[in-house]
Amino acid sequence: MSGTGLEQSRGDRARTAAKLMLGWVALLWLLEVVDVVSGHALDDFGIVPREPSELIDVVPASFIHFGWAHVAANTVPLLVMGFLAALGGIRRFLAVCALVIVADGLGVWLIAPDRTNTAGASGLIFGLFGFLLVSGFVERRLLGVLAGLLVGAVWGSSIVMGLAPTQTGVSWQGHLLGLVAGVAAAFVFRRRATTPALTP
């Protein structure tokens, strides 16, 4: 492939990734609008642990938020980390998200405290953080390593704080499970290198 063709391919991937993540975030805000207008009826789609009927909410819970501040706090990290992860391919990105969302949701259902209701995209964000942090090293790709170092430098301290069990109103279980699922996804969905190690 020529240099021009390669640049075009990378540009197309970047535009597709940007459109996907802008649409994803717009959906989260739209759902919050619906939630407010409906008197917070969508909050019922959060995960209440160990209730068999709540298993159906494992996936929807990642798209529901408890108020404007909640969705706002998740917007920028989801937008940036999602974009970086999607640059590696949309199908792989969606597979990573599916694994993180399902594993995180099931884990929350199993181990979250009684009489809690867990929802929000933060579990996915922690998963994307874990995925980006290690996938470059797993695949021995320089750009992946740099992306991991970037998200680690920008959000590393926030991630560590989000894992602290002392915070009230925060599902550290969901954060931890999402992080573990993201790291696992980096191994499950690693790309086989066809070029020398540590190359873009």
C-alpha positions in Angstrom: 0.0 0.0 0.0 1.3 3.4 -0.9 2.0 6.1 1.7 -1.0 8.1 0.5 -3.3 5.1 0.7 -2.1 4.2 4.2 -2.7 7.8 5.4 -6.2 7.7 3.8 -6.9 4.4 5.5 -5.8 5.8 8.9 -7.9 8.9 8.2 -10.9 6.9 7.4 -10.5 4.9 10.6 -10.1 8.0 12.6 -13.3 9.6 11.1 -15.3 6.4 11.7 -14.0 6.1 15.3 -14.9 9.7 16.0 -18.4 9.4 14.5 -19.0 6.2 16.5 -18.0 7.7 19.8 -19.8 11.0 19.2 -22.9 9.0 18.5 -22.4 6.8 21.6 -22.0 9.8 23.9 -25.0 11.5 22.3 -27.0 8.4 23.0 -26.1 8.6 26.7 -27.2 12.2 26.9 -30.4 11.4 25.0 -31.2 8.6 27.4 -30.6 11.0 30.4 -33.0 13.4 28.8 -35.6 10.6 28.5 -34.9 9.6 32.1 -35.5 13.1 33.5 -38.6 13.7 31.4 -40.0 10.3 32.5 -39.4 11.0 36.2 -36.3 8.8 36.3 -38.1 5.8 35.0 -34.9 4.5 33.3 -33.1 4.2 36.6 -34.9 0.9 37.0 -32.5 -0.4 34.3 -29.7 -0.3 36.8 -28.4 -3.6 38.3 -29.8 -4.7 41.6 -27.5 -7.6 42.8 -28.6 -11.2 43.0 -32.1 -10.6 41.8 -32.7 -13.1 38.9 -34.9 -10.6 37.1 -32.1 -8.0 37.1 -29.9 -10.1 34.8 -31.8 -8.6 31.8 -30.4 -5.2 32.9 -26.7 -6.2 32.7 -26.2 -4.5 29.3 -28.7 -1.6 29.5 -27.2 -0.5 32.9 -24.0 0.7 31.0 -26.1 3.3 29.1 -28.1 4.7 32.0 -26.9 7.4 34.4 -28.2 8.9 37.7 -28.3 12.5 36.8 -26.6 15.1 34.6 -23.4 15.2 36.7 -23.1 11.5 36.4 -23.3 11.4 32.6 -21.1 14.5 32.3 -18.3 13.0 34.4 -18.3 9.9 32.1 -18.5 11.8 28.8 -14.9 13.0 28.2 -13.1 9.8 29.3 -15.5 7.6 27.3 -15.2 9.8 24.2 -11.3 9.9 24.3 -10.6 6.3 25.4 -13.3 4.9 23.1 -11.9 6.9 20.2 -8.4 5.6 20.8 -9.6 2.0 21.2 -11.8 2.2 18.1 -8.8 3.3 16.0 -7.7 -0.4 16.1 -10.8 -1.5 14.3 -14.5 -1.0 14.9 -15.4 -4.7 15.1 -12.7 -5.4 17.6 -13.7 -2.3 19.6 -17.3 -3.4 19.7 -16.2 -6.9 20.8 -14.0 -5.4 23.6 -16.9 -3.3 24.7 -19.3 -6.2 24.7 -16.9 -8.3 26.8 -16.3 -5.5 29.3 -20.0 -4.6 29.6 -21.2 -8.2 30.1 -18.4 -9.3 32.4 -18.7 -6.1 34.5 -22.5 -6.3 34.7 -22.5 -9.9 35.7 -19.8 -9.3 38.3 -21.7 -6.4 39.8 -24.8 -8.6 39.9 -22.8 -11.2 41.8 -20.8 -9.1 44.3 -22.3 -5.6 44.7 -23.8 -4.9 48.1 -27.4 -5.7 48.8 -30.1 -3.1 48.0 -27.8 -1.1 45.7 -28.6 0.0 42.1 -25.6 0.2 39.8 -25.6 1.9 36.5 -23.4 4.1 34.3 -20.6 3.9 31.7 -17.8 4.0 34.3 -17.4 0.3 34.3 -16.8 0.4 30.5 -14.5 3.4 30.9 -12.4 1.4 33.4 -12.4 -1.5 31.0 -11.2 0.7 28.1 -8.5 2.1 30.3 -7.3 -1.4 31.2 -7.5 -2.4 27.5 -5.5 0.6 26.3 -3.0 0.4 29.1 -1.8 -3.1 28.2 -2.8 -3.9 24.6 0.1 -2.0 23.1 2.5 -4.1 25.2 0.7 -7.3 24.5 0.8 -6.7 20.8 4.2 -5.0 20.9 3.0 -2.0 18.9 4.6 1.4 19.5 1.4 3.4 18.9 -0.5 1.2 21.3 2.2 1.6 23.9 2.1 5.4 23.5 -1.7 5.4 23.7 -1.6 3.4 26.9 1.0 5.7 28.4 -1.1 8.7 27.4 -4.3 7.5 29.1 -2.3 6.3 32.1 -0.8 9.8 32.5 -4.1 11.6 32.1 -6.5 9.3 34.0 -4.3 7.1 36.1 -4.9 8.9 39.4 -8.6 9.1 38.8 -8.7 5.4 38.1 -6.9 4.6 41.3 -9.3 6.8 43.3 -12.2 5.1 41.6 -11.0 1.8 43.0 -11.0 3.0 46.6 -13.8 1.2 48.6 -14.1 4.2 50.9 -16.0 6.4 48.5 -19.7 6.6 49.0 -22.1 6.4 46.1 -19.4 4.9 43.9 -19.4 1.3 42.8 -15.7 0.4 43.3 -16.7 -3.2 42.5 -18.0 -2.2 39.1 -14.8 -0.2 38.5 -12.5 -3.0 39.5 -14.4 -5.6 37.5 -14.4 -3.3 34.4 -10.7 -2.8 34.7 -10.0 -6.5 35.0 -12.3 -7.3 32.0 -10.5 -4.6 29.9 -7.1 -6.1 30.7 -8.5 -9.6 29.8 -9.9 -8.2 26.6 -6.4 -7.0 25.6 -5.3 -10.6 25.6 -8.5 -12.1 24.1 -8.7 -9.7 21.2 -5.0 -9.1 20.6 -3.9 -8.6 17.0 -1.3 -10.8 15.5 1.7 -8.7 14.5 2.6 -9.0 10.9 5.4 -6.4 11.1 8.5 -6.1 13.3 7.9 -5.7 17.0 7.1 -2.2 18.5 6.1 -0.6 15.2 3.0 1.5 14.5 
